[in-house]
Amino acid sequence: MRAEVASVLATLLAESTRVPTLELDRIGEVIGTMRIDPTEIEALLDALEAEGRTLVFPSGAQGVAILKQVIPASRALAKALGHTPSIDEIAQKSGVSAAEVRRALLLAKVMSRGSK
């Protein structure tokens, strides 16, 4: 795990010692503008869960609406580019901010974990 991602993990673990629940929005806030790819997001979520943290969706449906913009853009870019697109590429294609793309990808990862 890159040092930047490890720092995000340490911050989130420190913040959630008393209440082991983390909202996806908070994870996105701590990641901020850092460049992070989907593989690193997966590793971060795995590490948080391994430490006993429960990941929860934020209240409201805005995350799902943004996810509906991000996923088709990501798939189209992957097909056109032949590789996993970056956060910035997805943001440009979908018309949402990079921070919203990060949150949407976190939401997608957590949603897919619940269906296993």
MMTF fields as JSON, N, C-alpha, C and O atoms, coordinates in Angstrom:
{
  "mmtfVersion": "1.0.0",
  "mmtfProducer": "UNKNOWN",
  "numBonds": 463,
  "numAtoms": 464,
  "numGroups": 116,
  "numChains": 1,
  "numModels": 1,
  "chainsPerModel": [1],
  "groupsPerChain": [116],
  "chainIdList": ["A"],
  "bondAtomList": [4, 2, 8, 6, 12, 10, 16, 14, 20, 18, 24, 22, 28, 26, 32, 30, 36, 34, 40, 38, 44, 42, 48, 46, 52, 50, 56, 54, 60, 58, 64, 62, 68, 66, 72, 70, 76, 74, 80, 78, 84, 82, 88, 86, 92, 90, 96, 94, 100, 98, 104, 102, 108, 106, 112, 110, 116, 114, 120, 118, 124, 122, 128, 126, 132, 130, 136, 134, 140, 138, 144, 142, 148, 146, 152, 150, 156, 154, 160, 158, 164, 162, 168, 166, 172, 170, 176, 174, 180, 178, 184, 182, 188, 186, 192, 190, 196, 194, 200, 198, 204, 202, 208, 206, 212, 210, 216, 214, 220, 218, 224, 222, 228, 226, 232, 230, 236, 234, 240, 238, 244, 242, 248, 246, 252, 250, 256, 254, 260, 258, 264, 262, 268, 266, 272, 270, 276, 274, 280, 278, 284, 282, 288, 286, 292, 290, 296, 294, 300, 298, 304, 302, 308, 306, 312, 310, 316, 314, 320, 318, 324, 322, 328, 326, 332, 330, 336, 334, 340, 338, 344, 342, 348, 346, 352, 350, 356, 354, 360, 358, 364, 362, 368, 366, 372, 370, 376, 374, 380, 378, 384, 382, 388, 386, 392, 390, 396, 394, 400, 398, 404, 402, 408, 406, 412, 410, 416, 414, 420, 418, 424, 422, 428, 426, 432, 430, 436, 434, 440, 438, 444, 442, 448, 446, 452, 450, 456, 454, 460, 458],
  "bondOrderList": [1, 1, 1, 1, 1, 1, 1, 1, 1, 1, 1, 1, 1, 1, 1, 1, 1, 1, 1, 1, 1, 1, 1, 1, 1, 1, 1, 1, 1, 1, 1, 1, 1, 1, 1, 1, 1, 1, 1, 1, 1, 1, 1, 1, 1, 1, 1, 1, 1, 1, 1, 1, 1, 1, 1, 1, 1, 1, 1, 1, 1, 1, 1, 1, 1, 1, 1, 1, 1, 1, 1, 1, 1, 1, 1, 1, 1, 1, 1, 1, 1, 1, 1, 1, 1, 1, 1, 1, 1, 1, 1, 1, 1, 1, 1, 1, 1, 1, 1, 1, 1, 1, 1, 1, 1, 1, 1, 1, 1, 1, 1, 1, 1, 1, 1],
  "groupList": [{"groupName": "MET", "atomNameList": ["N", "CA", "C", "O"], "elementList": ["N", "C", "C", "O"], "formalChargeList": [0, 0, 0, 0], "bondAtomList": [1, 0, 2, 1, 3, 2], "bondOrderList": [1, 1, 2], "singleLetterCode": "M", "chemCompType": "L-PEPTIDE LINKING"}, {"groupName": "ARG", "atomNameList": ["N", "CA", "C", "O"], "elementList": ["N", "C", "C", "O"], "formalChargeList": [0, 0, 0, 0], "bondAtomList": [1, 0, 2, 1, 3, 2], "bondOrderList": [1, 1, 2], "singleLetterCode": "R", "chemCompType": "L-PEPTIDE LINKING"}, {"groupName": "ALA", "atomNameList": ["N", "CA", "C", "O"], "elementList": ["N", "C", "C", "O"], "formalChargeList": [0, 0, 0, 0], "bondAtomList": [1, 0, 2, 1, 3, 2], "bondOrderList": [1, 1, 2], "singleLetterCode": "A", "chemCompType": "L-PEPTIDE LINKING"}, {"groupName": "GLU", "atomNameList": ["N", "CA", "C", "O"], "elementList": ["N", "C", "C", "O"], "formalChargeList": [0, 0, 0, 0], "bondAtomList": [1, 0, 2, 1, 3, 2], "bondOrderList": [1, 1, 2], "singleLetterCode": "E", "chemCompType": "L-PEPTIDE LINKING"}, {"groupName": "VAL", "atomNameList": ["N", "CA", "C", "O"], "elementList": ["N", "C", "C", "O"], "formalChargeList": [0, 0, 0, 0], "bondAtomList": [1, 0, 2, 1, 3, 2], "bondOrderList": [1, 1, 2], "singleLetterCode": "V", "chemCompType": "L-PEPTIDE LINKING"}, {"groupName": "SER", "atomNameList": ["N", "CA", "C", "O"], "elementList": ["N", "C", "C", "O"], "formalChargeList": [0, 0, 0, 0], "bondAtomList": [1, 0, 2, 1, 3, 2], "bondOrderList": [1, 1, 2], "singleLetterCode": "S", "chemCompType": "L-PEPTIDE LINKING"}, {"groupName": "LEU", "atomNameList": ["N", "CA", "C", "O"], "elementList": ["N", "C", "C", "O"], "formalChargeList": [0, 0, 0, 0], "bondAtomList": [1, 0, 2, 1, 3, 2], "bondOrderList": [1, 1, 2], "singleLetterCode": "L", "chemCompType": "L-PEPTIDE LINKING"}, {"groupName": "THR", "atomNameList": ["N", "CA", "C", "O"], "elementList": ["N", "C", "C", "O"], "formalChargeList": [0, 0, 0, 0], "bondAtomList": [1, 0, 2, 1, 3, 2], "bondOrderList": [1, 1, 2], "singleLetterCode": "T", "chemCompType": "L-PEPTIDE LINKING"}, {"groupName": "PRO", "atomNameList": ["N", "CA", "C", "O"], "elementList": ["N", "C", "C", "O"], "formalChargeList": [0, 0, 0, 0], "bondAtomList": [1, 0, 2, 1, 3, 2], "bondOrderList": [1, 1, 2], "singleLetterCode": "P", "chemCompType": "L-PEPTIDE LINKING"}, {"groupName": "ASP", "atomNameList": ["N", "CA", "C", "O"], "elementList": ["N", "C", "C", "O"], "formalChargeList": [0, 0, 0, 0], "bondAtomList": [1, 0, 2, 1, 3, 2], "bondOrderList": [1, 1, 2], "singleLetterCode": "D", "chemCompType": "L-PEPTIDE LINKING"}, {"groupName": "ILE", "atomNameList": ["N", "CA", "C", "O"], "elementList": ["N", "C", "C", "O"], "formalChargeList": [0, 0, 0, 0], "bondAtomList": [1, 0, 2, 1, 3, 2], "bondOrderList": [1, 1, 2], "singleLetterCode": "I", "chemCompType": "L-PEPTIDE LINKING"}, {"groupName": "GLY", "atomNameList": ["N", "CA", "C", "O"], "elementList": ["N", "C", "C", "O"], "formalChargeList": [0, 0, 0, 0], "bondAtomList": [1, 0, 2, 1, 3, 2], "bondOrderList": [1, 1, 2], "singleLetterCode": "G", "chemCompType": "PEPTIDE LINKING"}, {"groupName": "PHE", "atomNameList": ["N", "CA", "C", "O"], "elementList": ["N", "C", "C", "O"], "formalChargeList": [0, 0, 0, 0], "bondAtomList": [1, 0, 2, 1, 3, 2], "bondOrderList": [1, 1, 2], "singleLetterCode": "F", "chemCompType": "L-PEPTIDE LINKING"}, {"groupName": "GLN", "atomNameList": ["N", "CA", "C", "O"], "elementList": ["N", "C", "C", "O"], "formalChargeList": [0, 0, 0, 0], "bondAtomList": [1, 0, 2, 1, 3, 2], "bondOrderList": [1, 1, 2], "singleLetterCode": "Q", "chemCompType": "L-PEPTIDE LINKING"}, {"groupName": "LYS", "atomNameList": ["N", "CA", "C", "O"], "elementList": ["N", "C", "C", "O"], "formalChargeList": [0, 0, 0, 0], "bondAtomList": [1, 0, 2, 1, 3, 2], "bondOrderList": [1, 1, 2], "singleLetterCode": "K", "chemCompType": "L-PEPTIDE LINKING"}, {"groupName": "HIS", "atomNameList": ["N", "CA", "C", "O"], "elementList": ["N", "C", "C", "O"], "formalChargeList": [0, 0, 0, 0], "bondAtomList": [1, 0, 2, 1, 3, 2], "bondOrderList": [1, 1, 2], "singleLetterCode": "H", "chemCompType": "L-PEPTIDE LINKING"}],
  "groupTypeList": [0, 1, 2, 3, 4, 2, 5, 4, 6, 2, 7, 6, 6, 2, 3, 5, 7, 1, 4, 8, 7, 6, 3, 6, 9, 1, 10, 11, 3, 4, 10, 11, 7, 0, 1, 10, 9, 8, 7, 3, 10, 3, 2, 6, 6, 9, 2, 6, 3, 2, 3, 11, 1, 7, 6, 4, 12, 8, 5, 11, 2, 13, 11, 4, 2, 10, 6, 14, 13, 4, 10, 8, 2, 5, 1, 2, 6, 2, 14, 2, 6, 11, 15, 7, 8, 5, 10, 9, 3, 10, 2, 13, 14, 5, 11, 4, 5, 2, 2, 3, 4, 1, 1, 2, 6, 6, 6, 2, 14, 4, 0, 5, 1, 11, 5, 14],
  "groupIdList": [1, 2, 3, 4, 5, 6, 7, 8, 9, 10, 11, 12, 13, 14, 15, 16, 17, 18, 19, 20, 21, 22, 23, 24, 25, 26, 27, 28, 29, 30, 31, 32, 33, 34, 35, 36, 37, 38, 39, 40, 41, 42, 43, 44, 45, 46, 47, 48, 49, 50, 51, 52, 53, 54, 55, 56, 57, 58, 59, 60, 61, 62, 63, 64, 65, 66, 67, 68, 69, 70, 71, 72, 73, 74, 75, 76, 77, 78, 79, 80, 81, 82, 83, 84, 85, 86, 87, 88, 89, 90, 91, 92, 93, 94, 95, 96, 97, 98, 99, 100, 101, 102, 103, 104, 105, 106, 107, 108, 109, 110, 111, 112, 113, 114, 115, 116],
  "secStructList": [7, 7, 2, 2, 2, 2, 2, 2, 2, 2, 2, 2, 2, 2, 2, 6, 1, 1, 1, 7, 3, 3, 3, 2, 2, 2, 2, 2, 2, 2, 2, 6, 6, 7, 7, 7, 7, 2, 2, 2, 2, 2, 2, 2, 2, 2, 2, 2, 2, 2, 6, 6, 7, 3, 3, 3, 7, 7, 1, 1, 1, 2, 2, 2, 2, 2, 2, 2, 2, 2, 2, 2, 2, 2, 2, 2, 2, 2, 2, 2, 2, 1, 1, 7, 7, 7, 2, 2, 2, 2, 2, 2, 2, 2, 6, 1, 7, 2, 2, 2, 2, 2, 2, 2, 2, 2, 2, 2, 2, 2, 2, 2, 2, 2, 6, 7],
  "xCoordList": [0.856, 0.0, 0.898, 1.82, 0.61, 1.381, 1.273, 0.293, 2.291, 2.326, 1.118, 0.563, 0.707, -0.455, -1.727, -2.523, -1.914, -3.098, -3.018, -4.027, -1.824, -1.63, -1.942, -2.469, -1.625, -1.933, -3.448, -3.957, -4.163, -5.629, -6.186, -7.07, -5.663, -6.102, -5.873, -6.772, -4.692, -4.38, -5.327, -5.794, -5.607, -6.525, -7.918, -8.526, -8.416, -9.758, -9.851, -10.853, -8.82, -8.822, -8.795, -9.494, -7.999, -7.911, -9.245, -9.643, -9.925, -11.212, -12.332, -13.333, -12.168, -13.279, -12.988, -13.493, -12.183, -11.859, -13.027, -13.278, -13.736, -14.871, -16.082, -16.714, -16.417, -17.564, -17.002, -16.577, -16.994, -16.325, -17.139, -17.157, -17.808, -18.602, -18.048, -17.767, -17.895, -17.392, -18.343, -18.696, -18.759, -19.579, -18.681, -17.555, -19.186, -18.422, -18.031, -16.947, -18.891, -18.559, -17.307, -16.47, -17.177, -16.002, -14.741, -13.698, -14.832, -13.687, -13.286, -12.103, -14.271, -14.004, -13.381, -12.498, -13.837, -13.273, -11.807, -10.99, -11.473, -10.087, -9.2, -8.055, -9.715, -8.953, -8.726, -7.651, -9.753, -9.636, -9.274, -9.917, -8.256, -7.858, -6.71, -6.161, -6.356, -5.269, -5.607, -6.75, -4.625, -4.818, -4.862, -3.929, -5.951, -6.126, -6.882, -7.855, -6.436, -7.102, -8.039, -7.98, -8.898, -9.865, -9.226, -9.815, -8.052, -7.362, -6.975, -7.1, -6.509, -6.146, -7.38, -7.327, -8.483, -9.731, -10.13, -10.51, -10.042, -10.379, -9.48, -9.964, -8.19, -7.25, -7.565, -7.483, -7.921, -8.278, -9.517, -9.541, -10.545, -11.773, -11.512, -12.033, -10.707, -10.347, -9.662, -9.98, -8.716, -7.983, -8.9, -8.775, -9.819, -10.765, -11.649, -11.869, -12.142, -12.986, -12.187, -12.703, -10.932, -10.08, -9.851, -9.625, -9.91, -9.752, -11.088, -11.165, -12.132, -13.423, -14.32, -15.297, -14.012, -14.85, -16.006, -15.853, -17.163, -18.345, -18.499, -18.491, -18.639, -18.781, -20.254, -20.968, -20.711, -22.135, -22.322, -21.458, -23.477, -23.844, -24.267, -24.823, -24.017, -24.537, -26.046, -26.584, -26.714, -28.156, -28.46, -27.676, -29.579, -29.955, -29.598, -28.857, -30.129, -29.941, -28.981, -28.836, -28.33, -27.44, -26.297, -25.91, -25.754, -24.657, -25.04, -24.251, -26.246, -26.712, -26.907, -26.586, -27.423, -27.619, -26.28, -26.17, -25.275, -23.952, -23.348, -22.701, -23.56, -23.068, -23.63, -22.934, -24.873, -25.504, -24.872, -25.036, -24.168, -23.422, -22.009, -21.476, -21.41, -20.014, -19.797, -18.86, -20.645, -20.437, -20.476, -19.565, -21.493, -21.466, -20.26, -19.693, -19.876, -18.711, -17.446, -16.611, -17.306, -16.138, -16.066, -14.998, -17.19, -17.217, -16.891, -16.138, -17.461, -17.204, -15.727, -15.126, -15.15, -13.737, -12.847, -11.887, -13.168, -12.362, -12.361, -11.329, -13.519, -13.627, -12.84, -12.12, -12.977, -12.317, -10.803, -10.043, -10.371, -8.951, -8.185, -6.967, -8.894, -8.238, -7.567, -6.774, -7.875, -7.339, -8.318, -9.243, -8.108, -8.955, -8.729, -7.595, -9.788, -9.616, -9.281, -9.608, -8.629, -8.291, -9.53, -10.523, -9.45, -10.525, -10.794, -11.948, -9.731, -9.89, -10.538, -11.357, -10.181, -10.796, -12.292, -13.113, -12.622, -14.039, -14.794, -15.914, -14.186, -14.827, -15.126, -16.223, -14.155, -14.344, -15.453, -16.298, -15.452, -16.446, -17.85, -18.828, -17.948, -19.265, -19.828, -21.03, -18.964, -19.432, -19.609, -20.292, -18.997, -19.039, -17.609, -16.656, -17.458, -16.121, -15.36, -15.953, -14.055, -13.217, -13.583, -13.573, -13.904, -14.305, -15.585, -15.716, -16.527, -17.773, -17.521, -18.17, -16.584, -16.22, -15.638, -15.99, -14.753, -14.164, -15.246, -15.246, -16.167, -17.254, -18.116, -18.527, -18.39, -19.212, -18.51, -19.15, -17.206, -16.463, -16.429, -16.512, -16.308, -16.386, -17.754, -17.859, -18.794, -20.155, -20.321, -20.901, -19.825, -19.931, -19.209, -19.722, -18.029, -17.271, -18.025, -18.114, -18.568, -19.286, -20.578, -20.942, -21.261, -22.489, -22.182, -22.95, -21.094, -20.755, -20.361, -20.553, -19.822, -19.469, -20.718, -20.733, -21.763, -23.002, -23.724, -24.554, -23.42, -24.111, -23.382, -23.824, -22.255, -21.482, -22.074, -21.552],
  "yCoordList": [-1.177, 0.0, 1.235, 1.352, 2.147, 3.397, 4.152, 4.018, 4.939, 5.702, 6.627, 6.766, 7.261, 8.166, 7.412, 7.905, 6.232, 5.433, 4.914, 4.869, 4.523, 4.076, 5.201, 4.948, 6.43, 7.581, 7.786, 8.093, 7.616, 7.696, 6.618, 6.883, 5.408, 4.298, 4.622, 4.43, 5.108, 5.438, 6.507, 6.402, 7.524, 8.589, 8.026, 8.322, 7.22, 6.665, 5.711, 5.706, 4.913, 4.004, 4.79, 4.438, 5.843, 6.67, 7.352, 7.468, 7.8, 8.492, 7.554, 7.997, 6.27, 5.354, 4.329, 3.207, 4.709, 3.759, 3.546, 2.416, 4.597, 4.468, 3.877, 2.969, 4.379, 3.894, 3.341, 4.108, 2.022, 1.415, 1.454, 0.489, 2.582, 2.758, 3.939, 4.997, 3.742, 4.815, 5.036, 4.096, 6.285, 6.627, 6.782, 7.269, 6.368, 6.483, 7.925, 8.178, 8.863, 10.281, 10.675, 11.425, 10.17, 10.511, 9.923, 10.577, 8.705, 8.092, 8.956, 9.226, 9.387, 10.252, 11.575, 12.082, 12.146, 13.406, 13.254, 14.121, 12.148, 11.941, 11.685, 12.135, 10.97, 10.762, 12.103, 12.36, 12.959, 14.307, 14.285, 13.6, 15.028, 15.142, 14.203, 14.269, 13.333, 12.389, 11.493, 11.061, 11.22, 10.285, 8.88, 8.448, 8.177, 6.822, 6.035, 6.526, 4.82, 4.038, 3.011, 2.788, 2.389, 1.43, 0.285, -0.187, -0.162, -1.225, -0.752, -1.497, 0.478, 1.035, 1.262, 1.079, 1.657, 1.813, 0.465, 0.385, -0.582, -1.926, -2.328, -2.864, -2.077, -2.41, -1.619, -2.156, -0.362, 0.48, -0.067, -0.19, -0.394, -0.931, -2.274, -2.538, -3.122, -4.418, -4.211, -4.885, -3.269, -3.004, -2.469, -2.86, -1.581, -1.054, -2.174, -2.252, -3.018, -4.132, -5.136, -5.69, -5.368, -6.282, -5.768, -6.551, -4.45, -3.834, -3.704, -3.041, -4.333, -4.361, -3.166, -2.975, -2.355, -1.198, -1.607, -2.444, -1.005, -1.212, 0.004, 1.143, -0.249, 0.83, 1.023, 0.064, 2.272, 2.555, 3.625, 4.473, 3.558, 4.539, 5.827, 5.795, 6.96, 8.22, 8.254, 7.539, 9.071, 9.185, 9.97, 10.826, 9.68, 10.37, 9.538, 8.56, 9.929, 9.147, 9.799, 9.312, 10.875, 11.567, 10.665, 10.715, 9.845, 8.955, 7.987, 7.73, 7.446, 6.506, 7.22, 6.662, 8.431, 9.202, 9.472, 9.357, 9.827, 10.077, 8.771, 8.739, 7.702, 6.389, 6.022, 5.418, 6.38, 6.092, 6.893, 6.531, 7.95, 8.706, 8.155, 8.09, 7.761, 7.351, 5.975, 5.795, 5.018, 3.644, 3.561, 2.975, 4.121, 4.045, 4.766, 4.301, 5.896, 6.632, 5.795, 5.732, 5.158, 4.327, 3.153, 2.849, 2.495, 1.354, 1.775, 1.096, 2.894, 3.379, 3.734, 3.419, 4.381, 4.739, 3.498, 3.42, 2.532, 1.308, 0.615, 0.123, 0.582, -0.046, 0.757, 0.18, 2.073, 2.922, 2.996, 3.025, 3.027, 3.209, 1.894, 1.86, 0.829, -0.466, -0.65, -1.575, 0.217, 0.092, 0.739, 1.439, 0.498, 1.113, 2.618, 3.071, 3.396, 4.85, 5.435, 4.863, 6.576, 7.283, 8.011, 8.172, 8.437, 9.22, 10.47, 10.804, 11.158, 12.391, 12.128, 12.924, 11.025, 10.681, 10.405, 10.84, 9.682, 9.377, 10.664, 10.857, 11.543, 12.814, 13.632, 14.169, 13.721, 14.505, 13.906, 14.634, 12.592, 11.918, 12.003, 12.197, 11.859, 11.812, 13.193, 13.337, 14.207, 15.553, 15.824, 16.777, 14.991, 15.236, 15.452, 15.16, 15.951, 16.251, 14.964, 13.898, 15.09, 13.948, 13.437, 12.229, 14.342, 13.924, 13.097, 12.109, 13.5, 12.735, 11.373, 10.39, 11.312, 10.022, 9.11, 7.932, 9.636, 8.825, 8.269, 7.081, 9.13, 8.682, 7.638, 6.658, 7.845, 6.886, 5.535, 4.492, 5.548, 4.288, 3.58, 2.354, 4.346, 3.753, 3.114, 1.991, 3.84, 3.329, 2.038, 1.074, 2.012, 0.81, -0.367, -1.486, -0.125, -1.2, -1.758, -2.973, -0.868, -1.322, -2.035, -3.045, -1.52, -2.167, -3.566, -4.495, -3.733, -5.045, -6.02, -7.226, -5.533, -6.391, -6.941, -8.074, -6.122, -6.554, -7.638, -8.355, -7.769, -8.759, -10.085, -11.011, -10.191, -11.441, -12.452, -13.56],
  "zCoordList": [0.0, 0.0, 0.0, 0.807, -0.917, -0.98, 0.336, 1.069, 0.619, 1.869, 2.002, 3.092, 0.899, 0.952, 1.342, 2.141, 0.783, 1.081, 2.517, 3.22, 2.947, 4.327, 5.31, 6.394, 4.944, 5.788, 5.9, 6.978, 4.786, 4.801, 5.727, 6.542, 5.595, 6.439, 7.912, 8.732, 8.256, 9.646, 10.193, 11.327, 9.397, 9.82, 10.087, 11.116, 9.166, 9.313, 10.507, 11.223, 10.718, 11.867, 13.172, 14.122, 13.225, 14.434, 14.734, 15.893, 13.691, 13.875, 14.307, 14.869, 14.048, 14.284, 15.377, 15.33, 16.35, 17.419, 18.373, 18.793, 18.717, 19.638, 18.96, 19.499, 17.781, 17.012, 15.71, 14.846, 15.559, 14.4, 13.104, 12.34, 12.87, 11.662, 10.881, 11.443, 9.585, 8.731, 7.574, 6.861, 7.385, 6.223, 5.011, 5.115, 3.873, 2.64, 2.351, 1.825, 2.685, 2.459, 3.241, 2.739, 4.472, 5.278, 4.647, 4.619, 4.146, 3.473, 2.282, 2.073, 1.506, 0.358, 0.761, 0.07, 1.889, 2.373, 2.748, 2.441, 3.413, 3.832, 2.616, 2.581, 1.625, 0.392, -0.295, -0.835, -0.27, -0.834, -2.303, -3.097, -2.662, -4.068, -4.426, -5.526, -3.491, -3.747, -4.938, -5.09, -5.769, -6.874, -6.287, -5.611, -6.553, -6.051, -7.108, -7.681, -7.362, -8.396, -7.757, -6.548, -8.555, -8.001, -7.208, -6.236, -7.601, -6.864, -5.469, -4.497, -5.376, -4.069, -3.203, -1.986, -3.819, -3.071, -2.476, -1.308, -3.275, -2.801, -1.634, -0.637, -1.751, -0.673, 0.597, 1.702, 0.44, 1.587, 2.284, 3.508, 1.507, 2.097, 2.771, 3.854, 2.135, 2.742, 4.09, 5.069, 4.129, 5.364, 6.459, 7.619, 6.097, 7.087, 7.644, 8.852, 6.78, 7.235, 8.067, 9.038, 7.689, 8.449, 9.871, 10.794, 10.035, 11.354, 12.09, 13.125, 11.561, 12.243, 12.0, 12.725, 10.995, 10.707, 9.807, 8.917, 10.053, 9.23, 8.323, 8.789, 7.036, 6.06, 5.769, 5.474, 5.852, 5.654, 4.594, 4.368, 3.953, 2.943, 3.614, 4.712, 2.978, 3.506, 3.307, 2.462, 4.073, 3.9, 2.628, 2.217, 2.021, 0.781, -0.43, -0.329, -1.576, -2.797, -3.785, -4.906, -3.4, -4.324, -4.785, -5.953, -3.893, -4.261, -5.354, -6.263, -5.279, -6.291, -7.621, -8.67, -7.596, -8.835, -9.523, -10.744, -8.743, -9.317, -9.815, -10.862, -9.067, -9.491, -10.859, -11.676, -11.109, -12.403, -13.545, -14.71, -13.236, -14.249, -14.399, -15.507, -13.291, -13.272, -13.908, -14.686, -13.587, -14.071, -15.595, -16.181, -16.27, -17.738, -18.352, -19.34, -17.766, -18.276, -18.103, -19.006, -16.951, -16.683, -17.648, -18.18, -17.876, -18.794, -20.227, -20.924, -20.658, -22.021, -22.192, -23.219, -21.2, -21.276, -21.282, -22.049, -20.426, -20.377, -21.734, -22.192, -22.367, -23.687, -24.729, -25.544, -24.704, -25.69, -25.49, -26.458, -24.222, -23.917, -23.799, -23.973, -23.508, -23.342, -21.989, -21.811, -21.038, -19.67, -18.705, -19.117, -17.422, -16.406, -16.421, -16.271, -16.598, -16.659, -15.288, -14.248, -15.316, -14.08, -13.554, -14.264, -12.326, -11.711, -12.55, -12.819, -12.96, -13.736, -15.091, -15.552, -15.729, -17.017, -16.847, -17.653, -15.793, -15.525, -15.213, -15.684, -14.424, -14.073, -15.321, -15.474, -16.201, -17.422, -18.286, -18.806, -18.438, -19.28, -18.678, -19.401, -17.355, -16.707, -16.384, -16.159, -16.361, -16.048, -14.566, -14.189, -13.708, -12.261, -11.775, -12.499, -10.577, -10.057, -9.727, -9.556, -9.643, -9.273, -7.881, -7.644, -6.963, -5.61, -5.655, -4.932, -6.503, -6.634, -7.27, -6.914, -8.207, -8.812, -7.745, -7.683, -6.903, -5.827, -4.916, -4.594, -4.502, -3.63, -4.319, -3.698, -5.605, -6.349, -6.45, -6.315, -6.685, -6.765, -5.409, -5.345, -4.336, -2.995, -2.788, -2.297, -3.167, -3.031, -3.827, -3.327, -5.043, -5.88, -5.241, -5.243, -4.698, -4.051, -2.853, -2.681, -2.022, -0.837, -1.241, -0.639, -2.245, -2.708, -3.231, -2.979, -3.943, -4.487, -3.394, -3.549, -2.309, -1.171, -0.499, -0.017, -0.473, 0.163, -0.616, -0.055, -1.901, -2.735, -2.785, -3.466, -2.062, -2.067, -1.131, -1.009]
}
